[in-house]
Structure formats: C-alpha cells, structure tokens
C-alpha cells in the first residue's frame, strides 16, 4: 500500500473544506474537514515516505506544535490579520527551505532534470517572496512599520526589473542547474522583492495583500509538489493559489480599483484632503453625547450596524452583540452590514462577529443590504470610515470615487463611534461626519458601547 489513498482522501477533504468556507453557515465544518484532511496527509506521508529516522521530524513537530498552540491560545481574535500574515510567513519559508534542501540533495546525488529545476526555482523564489512579504504585512498591521505607503522614485520600475531578473535566472538555471550561484541569487531576489513590493502598499490595501500572499504561498506549495512528485501538495497548492488570487481580484473590484493599482499605485501616499469634500481639519463635525445617542437608539425600530477596523482595535465585538440584544429586547430589528474590504483581512468582520455569537442570518453583504439604509431608523457605524464615505459616490475628485460604499448617509439617523476625528487609511476626510443626520460619539468604542447598553436598559426599565 502506498500513500496514494491517504493523499486522495486528503485532497477530497481540501476541496470540501474550500466549499464549506464559502459560507459562514458551513465555515466551521469546512475548517474541521480541512484540518482532518491535513492530518491524513501528514500521517500518510510519515507512514509511506520511507523515512530513515523520525528524530528530527519529532523535534520539528514539538517545536511547531508549541509555536502554533501559543499563537492560537494567546493571540486574540482581533489580531487575526497579524496571525494570518505570520502563518503565510512560515508557510513561505518552509516551502523555500524545502526547495533549497532538495536542490542540494539532487545536485549531490542524482542531478536535476529541466522540469524539476523549474519547479524548484519557482518554489524557492515564491517561497522567499512570501516569507519577507508576509513579514512586511505583519509589521504594517502590528504597527511596527508605518501603515502609510513607503515610496521612492522609480520603485515600480525597480520591482518589475527585479521580478523579471529572477525569471531570467530561472531560465538560465533550467538550462544549466549546476550554476548554484544563480540559484542563491534568485532566492535573494525573492527576499528583496517581498520587502520592496509590500512597503509601498498602504494599510487600506492589506486585505488584498494578505490574500495575494496566500496565493503566492499556494503556488510555492504546488511547485514543491511538482519537485517532490507529491500529488497532495500539487492539489492543495493549486487550490490555495487560485482561490487566493481570485479573492484578491474580487476585493480589488470591491474597491473599484484595478489589481495593478493596488500593487503599484501606492494608494494614500499623498492624499488630497480637500478631495474628500469635508472641508479638511476645520470641518464642523456633529459631535454628540452618549445620552443623545441612547435617546435615538431607544426610539429606533430598525438598526443596521456597520463594523470596521476600529471595532477590532477596541475589541468591541462582544459589546456590539450585547447592545444588539438590548435593542432587540426593546422591539427593534438589528442587522449587520459587512463590507468586502472592512478590516485588515478577507472576512475580518465576519470572524469577529462569529466569535461574539452574532447569528449568521443577521450578517448581510453590501449588495444585499445597501438599499435598506433608506428605510432604516439608525445606522450605527462602529469604527468604519472609508466604507461609509459618501464622497465615493458624490465627489469625482475624491481618491475613492467609484468605490462601492454603504448608503449609510441615507438612514434617518447615523451614529458614528470613533476614537477621534482622524481620517481613515485612505487619508481623506469623510463627508458623512458633517451631515445633519449624523452624530459622532468620540472615544473608545468598547467603552462607549457599554455606556449605550446601560442607557438602553435604563430607558427600557
């Protein structure tokens, strides 16, 4: 018996997992099926790969399990984007190191045919690119590196030149695999491209970057499968690579921007605050008190909550859910509007609200709920900014003009929770904040929501 049967079972599990993850209703089951498939694949490899000694495998298993358990236990749900970036980082590094090891082994004992050399080259280049690119994304998300685009003259030309130079080196290696210097130079270019390609991308585009890095990691894994003759790696890598790329494209469309603009546009590098249409720093914001907002909320029969990155920063998802329960007990209908690029990773808001046990049937995508704002008593914006900016609809001079945004401004009343009146990641002023039907309650969202909950319950009593 060979590893073919375990690999077939694992591959089917991966396909079913991807299908399950396409819907919040089945996401938990899909995740468990995928984890089971990975377990089957690992066990199958260990049983049938003719391993001479399990010593180093056991050591690696213990170290990896300890790191993975620590990350899962102590990293909060609000830090999932950073957690995902680190996972991509480790995955890319693992693929690259396997490629380096395989190159050494084959050059020393077997030699390398052209096809295998091509697979190894792609594996190492994409693996190292994913490694450093994910580290940069983690640094931006964690605040270790500025979230603003870091640009320099000729950056795009430099990055493109380095990328094609790596492809030229790959071709030369395929023609003559013994040129080890070219092999390591190609790996070094992968490390450099990962750093230089992510630094110019602003924090607002991190969801697309994380999805794209996931695609790179998948392609590196598929290349590893071709190099090793491992079918489950080929299938899993192909699924990961194509799904990540398609998701990146869909998220770019959700921002009404081309994929190339996300990668090369340095969005937000020099924002024109006047283009936002809100009058710059001297704008007359409609500031309100907690008592004002509570009075509006208790009178509302329909409420739509629009969560954003600010909810994640303040870890306010549980408070949002508790407020919704209080409003529902008061007779109101509460729904949640989820923007495709809200937060710092694909599905960021869905993950946080799921942790707070918000029912799946209360979550609505942009196209499914946008028409309801005009019939809604209160739109409660919790830490969202650019995805509710009417300038995207009304001001052709705005950098985000054309980006699909929520019609929050059409609600009868809008309550905005923000830590300050600072701009969002797009770096522009928000027209919503100066509309007559908007009231802004400044401060930590979690603390403010707790005060809302107390106020609503007191009014109900």
N, C-alpha and C positions, 0 to 999 in steps of 0.2 A: 504493500500500500504506500502511496506517495502523498505529498502534501496537496495534490490536486483537489481532493474532496473538501478538506478544510478551507482551501482558497476559494472554491466555488461557493461554499456556504457563506464565507465572509463577504464575498463580492455581492451576493444577493442581499445580504444584510445591509451593506453600504447603500445599495440602490433604494431599498425600502426605507432606510433612515433618511435619505435625502428627500424622498417623497413625503415622509412624516413631518419633516422640519418645514415643509412649505406652508403649514397651517398651525396657528397657535394651539388649536384643539388637539392636534396629534403630535405636537413638538416633543413633549416629554417621552412619549412612546418611541418616537423616531430616534431620540437621543439614546435611549436604552438599547434599541435594536442595533444602532451603530456601534455602541460600546461592546455589545456582545460579539458583533462581527469582528471587531479588532482583537478581542480576546481569542476567538477561534483562529484568527490569522497568526497571532503570536505563538499560540500553543502548537499549531500545525508546523510552523517554521522550526520551533525548538525540537519537535519530535522527528522531523524528517529531513533536516538540513545537514545531517552527518557532522554535527558539531563535535569537535575533539575534546573540548573541556568547557564546562559551564562556569568556571571560576570567575572570569571577567564579566560574563553575562550576568551572573548573580550579583556581582559588585555593582554593575551598572543598574540593574533592576532595583537594588536597595536605594542607591543614590537618587535615581529618577523618581522612584515612588515617594521618597521623603520630600523631594522638592515639589512634586505635583500635589501631594497631600497638604503641604504647608501653604501653597498658593491657593488651593481650593478652600481650606479652612479659614485662613486669616485675611485673604483679600476680599473686601466687601463687594456686594453686587454692584454698587455704584462705581466700582473700579474695573468693571468687566472689559471696557475697551483696552485698558492697560494690560489686563490679564490676557486678552486675546492677542495683543501685539507681542507679548513675551512668548506665547505659545508658537506663533509664527516664527519668531526669532529662533527658538530651539529647534523647530522642525527644519528650517532652512539650514541651520548649522549642522544638524545631523546628516541631512542629505549630502551636503558639501564634503563633510569628513568621510562619509562612506565612499564618495567618489574619489577622493584623494587616496584612501586606503586601497581601493580596488585598482586604481591606476598603478600604484606602487607594486602591488602583488602581481598584476598581469605583466608589467614590464620586466619584473624579475624572473618570472617562471614560465609564462605562457605566450607572451606577446599579445598585441591588441589588434583586432581587425578594424576596418574603417567604420563599420556601423557602431560597434561598441565604443570606439573612441569618440564618435559624435555624441552618443548618449551620455558618456562620462563627462564630456566637455560641457554640455548643456546642464547636466546635473550640478556640476561644481560652480559654474557661473551663476545660474539662477539660485542655487542654494546660498552662496555667499551674498548675493544681492539681497535676497530675502532676509538674511541674518542682519546685515547692517541697516537695511531699510526699516525693518521692524524695530530695531533699537532706536532709530531716529523717531519713529512714530511713537514709541513708548515714551521717549524723552519729552516730546511735544505734549502728549496727553497728560503726563505726570507733572509738567511744569518745569522739568529740569532743563529744557530747551524752550526758547520763546516760541509760542504758538503762531506768531506772525511769520509770514514768508521771509526767508533769508535769501536775498537775491544778490547777484553780482553781474557785472557786464559780461555778456557772452555765455551765460550759464547754460542756456538751451543748446547752443552750438557745441559747447564742451561735452555735455551729457550725451548728446546724439553721437558725437565723434567717438567717445569712449565706448559706447554701446556697439557701434559698427566695427570699431577696432577689435573688440572682443570676438565678434563674429568672424573677422578675418583670421584671427589667431586660431579659432576653432577649425576653420577650413585648413589652415596650414598643419594643424595637429592631425587632422583626419588623413592628410596626405603623408605625413611622417610622424607617427605617435612618439617616436623616440626623443623628440625635442622637448624635454622636460621643462626647460626654461620657459618656453611659450605656455606650457600648461599652467605653471605657477603665476606667470604674468597675467594670464586670462582670469585666474582666480582673484588676483589682486585688483584687476579692473572691476570684477563683480563687487568686491568690497567697496571700492570707491564710488561706483555708480549707485549703490544702495544708499550711501550717505548723501551724495550730491543731488540725487533725484528727489529725495524726500524733504530736504531742508528748504527748498523754495516753495513748498506746498503749505498753505495756511491751515490753521486748526479747523476752519469751517469745512475743509475737504477731507478731513481724517476718515470719515466713514468710507469714502471711495478708496482712499489709500489702503486702509486695512483690508477691504475686500479684494483689492488688486494684489496686495502682498499674499493674501490667501491663495489667489490664483497662481502666483509665482511658486509658492511652496508646493502646490499640487503638481505643477508642471515639472518641478525638480524631482518630486517623488515618482512621477511617471517615467522620467528619464532614468532614474535609479532602477526601476523595474525592468526597463529595456536592457540596461547594462548588466543586470544580475540574472535576467531571464525569469523574473518573479512576476507572475501574472496578476496577483492581487495588488501589488504596488502599481502596476500599469493601470488597472481598472480604477482603484481608489484615487490615484493621482489625476487621472483624466476627469473623473467626476468632480474632484476638488478644483482642478484648474478651470474647467469650463463653467462650472456653477459660479465660481468667484468672479470670473471675467464677465459673465452675463449680468451678475448682480451689480458689478461696477458700472456697466453700461446703463442699466436701469436707474441707478442712483444718479448718474450724470444727467439723464433725461429728467429726473425728478427736480433737478436744479436748473433745468432748461439751459444746460451748458454742454458743449461738446466734450468728449472724453479727452481730446488733446488739450482743451483749455484748462481742464482740471490738472493735467500733468505738467503743462508748460506755461500756464497763464499767470502763476504767482498771484492768485486772486487775493485781493486785500492788501497788496503791497503798499499802494499809495492811494488810499480811499479818498474820494471827494465827498466830504461830509455834507456839503450843500446839496449833493445829488440825492440824498435821502429825502429831502423835502421837508425836514422837520425844523429847519431853522438853526441847526448847529447847537452849541452848548447853551445858548441863551434861550432855547426853546421853553415855552410856557407849559411845563408838564402839569397834568391834573393830579396832584398828589392828594391822597385821602387817608383817613384813619381806619383802624380796624373796625371801629364802631360803624362808620359809614358803609364799609363793605359788608358787614354782618347784616345790616338792615336790608341791603339789596339782595343778599343771598337768601334770607329767610322769606322774602316775598316772592322768590322765583319759583316757577313751576317746571321750568326746563333749564338745565345747566349742562354746558359742554366744557370739559376740562381739556386744556391743551398743554401737555407736559413738554418740557425741553431740558436742555443740559443743566440748567440751574436747579431743576428738581433732583438730578443725580448728584450734583455738588453738595447740596444741603441734605441729601439722604431723606427726602421728604415724601417718598412714595407711600409709606405706611400712613402718614398724616393725611395725604390726599385721599386714600381709601377710607379712612375714618371720617373725614369730612363728608365724603360722598354718602356714606351710610347715614350720617346725621341728617343730611338733606333729604335722602330717600325716606327716612322715618318721618320727615316733615311733609311728605307728599310730593316731593319733586322727582323728576326723571333726570338721571345723570348719565351722560355718555362721555367717552374719551376719544379725542381726535389725535391720531398718530400720523405724523408727517414722515415720509420715507427717509429723510435725512436728519431727523431730530436726534440729537445726542452725538456720540462720537464713535459709533459703530453701527452696522446694519442691525435693526431690531432692538436698539438700546432701550428705548422706552418700553417696548413690549416685555423685555426681560425684567425690568424694574417693577412694572405693574403686576406682572405674573408673580414676582416674589411677594408682593403685598396682597396676593389673592384677589386681585380685581377680576371679575368674571370675563371670560374671553368674549362673550357676546356683547359686552359693552365697549369693546375696542373697535374703532372704525378708521379705515384708511381715508386719505384725503378725498379721493373721488367719491367715496360713499357718503360722506357727511358734510361736504362743503356747502351744499345747497340748504342745509338745515340751520345754518347760523342766522339767516334772515328771520327764522321763526323761533329763535331761542331767546329766552329772557336774559340769561347771563352766560358769557363766555369767560371762564376762569383760566387765565394764562399763568402757568407755573414755570417760570424760568425760561420760557421760549422767547426768542427775539426775531431773528431774520425770517422765520417761517410764518410770522403773523404780520409782517410789514406790508402795508398797502402800497408802498412805493413800487413793489414788484409788479403791481397791476396798473398803477396810475401814472408813474413817472418814467418816461422813456430815458431820462438822463441818469437813472439810478443804476449802479453796477449790478443789481439783482433783478433788473427789469425783465419780465418774462418768466421768472422762476415761479412755479406753482406754489401759492401760499394759501393758508386758510382764510376764509372770508370772515374773520373774527370781527372786523370793523362793522359788519352788517348786523351784529347782535344788538338787542335793545340796550344792554349794558355790558361793559367789559371791565373785568377786574384783573389787573396785571400785578403779579408778585415778582419783584426783582430785588436783588441785593442793593443795587444802585441804578442810576440812570445812564450808566456806561453803555456804549454800543456793543452789539454782538460781534461774532467773529468776522462778519462781513465788513465791520468797521464803519458802518453808516448809521445815521440817526433813523429812528423809527417813527413814521407818521402816525402810527396808532396811538402813541403816547400823548399826543396833543389833541386828539379828537374829543369833542364834548361828551360823548357817551363812555369815555374811558376814565377809570380811576386807578391810580397807581399806589400800591401799598409797598413801601420800601422796607427792606430788612431781610433777615434770614427766612427763607420760605418755610422751613420746618417750624420755626418758632411762630411765624405769622399764622400758619395753618392751625397750629394748636390753639391760638387765640380765637381763630374763626370757629373752631369746633366748640370751644367753651361758650362763645357768644351765641351760636346757633342753638345749642342745647338749653341755654338760659332763656332765649326767646321762646323756644318751644314749651318750656315749663311754665 
